[in-house]
């Protein structure tokens, strides 16, 4: 059934909206309130006299006249809450809520919002006292020459001053003389930005944004941008100055960020979001937001809209924008020219007769017009008409629009003839390499910045001077007699994505150098020099210099020279803000000292593990997936890492560089092999340095595993095999040493770094021995995997006394298809507790053994023991069980505890630290302890049920991991 639609407003924007809505087969009639001469009795379109200020009356009018949708044109009704009031009354209304409309209604709110969400904009401050504002203008380190009334001023409340005196006068005009009325009670003073000003609008359903083609309007009254500021004298679309790459950057860093931020703050933004932007040399920056279609921007956008506007508005309201893209005319341009009354934007005459409109062959949208008694049209406002033409090119569209204006006449009409002049100049100028996206000058500035950084890394063998075609290194000057060169290359992987999303770039240099240097070190070589490769879509000198400064610092740490590098600017290959890194390290080792010494490695040799700093630079594709699933953001407080760290800061902890620590020990000859634990984790790196007949047996309880790995395993539901095959699990490097040398080497390491004896080498069974060369590698334990595949799940009972929140966490773990646990029984010592209901709903048997009905503790324990035996229970979890148990039950139980609770003494299977924050209350700390318990308890259950964690005779937990050789690398 066709709808009746009501458009609120009376200008050219509202005429354009009504014109486009009337084209929809879903729309029966378009009413416009109050409308103008162009919307009066024009096909499906007609005017309505309903009051739009009284929202109660308006809502009743919509119900009485079967209005199915209200579309709000101007900003004032939006700020007054028209959407909220109509929607509350059951009338569908398109536009943002009053709270969301603050983005336009309050410049101060808008600026603070952009600060909170790191949206690029000019530097600024707001004031309620004119003297404070003037002091700020005169003392700012930047040109603080833009003065804005914070409130709504019909698009005219902005003064762009030529100097500080004029800016201060603007403050006084706005605040003392009330040039813009109450809108100027607060003023915003901001930095004057230089560049092209453009308008980028989008539809938003509160989650998804659908961008419109970029538009540029012309604010000045006269040609060549002369005369006073107006509400807009014309516009054109699209703007060729905004490339696809820049538009994508605006969509990501401005429009989507704004919609995401509003949703996060509890104010979903639904409607049209309009960002006025300045295209600066540092990228697009927001000048202001509007919360509706612009005028005259709407008059060029609607003729280019190929989709049904009614359908688009309904999909926006129904949060379905993502289901089908909004379509726009391709290979077309639109130009609109505003015809204004003489005297505008100041005082002007009304009631002047307009002629020639009916003779037009192109679209005319009325604004300040009204019907003359007896027929005809006369002027009633400052901006009277907008003449719009759509043609294949911008030049032909402007020509047609100007021809249309020449046909129309009213006394002393004012209009511009150069709409789109910046775009035409942009299209006609000669192309340069910079026009294609490559800025040679920026590249030269970068080289000048990094030359002193590279020079600081000079070492014997080279002076690390940049500028030549290639770098030179003198091995003899570096002290080598019979050297073998060793080279390594690597990148940082998708850790780059975390850094780019966090806006933190400096630590990546250490990651890059460490990945390459540690590989070279594993061959026993001393790292000599390093080269980097930095590639991007558009060179941001600040970002690039931060990354390369980190590389230079890391080279100094590693003891190698930053000998050279390459910076490649490749527009179209990388998106806005994206870059990639690669590194190349060359080292040298005397011929007799090359590692691994396979012939010297024997059964019984010990493995020394050296602590990692965390994830280093591997497994980030999986990490990012787990992070997305968890719902955490990069700026969320980290459930791992140091107290006060965000998730992004913790994940960006740089990779450790081991060269200065290990090189003296490697040169002593005490180390037979060195494995860098990188991509492939423990399972695929240690075998790379072992003879094929030997396997490495690691005891995971002998080293400290950083909290990030426990979190990843639990949050991602990762198997132990997946963990040890993907991550370093706390060991950045593993050394093979003989038993007599182990303690000496360990002491040398522990003087500077955490290190542990983590395992030993043993012979593999003959059936596992391959007939392949000794430098092949991978990891498996066939007997172990076969046993796991055929093994039944461990039968588990959970003992509770109350609500069963820990029980819920355990049940969710056991539901996972790969879990080694099966919860077969829940026992409570109290009847009718919530935990029993949780278990019953999950289909788990429940029993109540009431201690009050037992004659003694022995009878109570014996009854529980009997129930456990009946159901073949192999493991008992004490989950908030408020009775002390003895005997057989306690021997096979798992229980969470806080350190210091002597009743819960026993070997620790999983441990998680909970930081105490300055802002903590007893309740908030208790809640975080419970959250940690709900992560750690299921993890411990899985470790025990899978057999990965076993109780030794001495009461300690043994974590077994068997490492062997499988196939060629």
TASUL-V896917 format. One record per helix or strand. SS is the DSSP state (helix for helix, strand for strand). FROM is the first residue (numbers start at 0). TO is the last residue. If there is no record, write none. Layout:
SS_FROM_TO + SS_FROM_TO
This chain:
strand_2_8 + helix_11_20 + strand_26_33 + helix_36_38 + strand_41_41 + strand_44_46 + helix_54_63 + strand_66_71 + helix_74_78 + helix_81_87 + strand_92_93 + helix_101_104 + helix_106_115 + strand_120_120 + strand_123_126 + helix_129_138 + strand_145_148 + strand_157_159 + helix_163_174 + helix_180_183 + strand_186_189 + strand_195_204 + strand_208_210 + strand_214_216 + strand_219_221 + helix_222_224 + strand_225_228 + strand_233_236 + helix_243_263 + strand_269_279 + strand_282_289 + helix_296_303 + strand_304_304 + helix_308_316 + helix_320_322 + strand_327_327 + strand_332_339 + strand_352_354 + helix_356_358 + strand_362_365 + strand_368_370 + strand_376_378 + strand_382_390 + helix_393_406 + strand_408_408 + strand_413_413 + helix_420_427 + helix_439_454 + strand_458_458 + strand_461_461 + strand_482_490 + helix_494_501 + helix_507_520 + strand_525_535 + helix_540_557 + strand_560_568 + strand_570_570 + strand_573_573 + strand_578_589 + helix_590_592 + helix_597_599 + strand_605_610 + helix_619_629 + strand_636_636 + strand_645_645 + helix_646_650 + helix_658_666 + strand_670_675 + helix_680_688 + strand_693_698 + helix_699_701 + helix_706_715 + helix_719_725 + strand_730_736 + helix_738_749 + strand_754_762 + helix_765_767 + helix_781_789 + strand_793_799 + helix_804_814 + strand_820_827 + helix_833_840 + strand_844_847 + helix_850_852 + helix_856_869 + strand_874_877 + helix_886_890 + strand_892_894 + helix_901_903 + helix_921_945 + strand_948_950 + strand_956_962
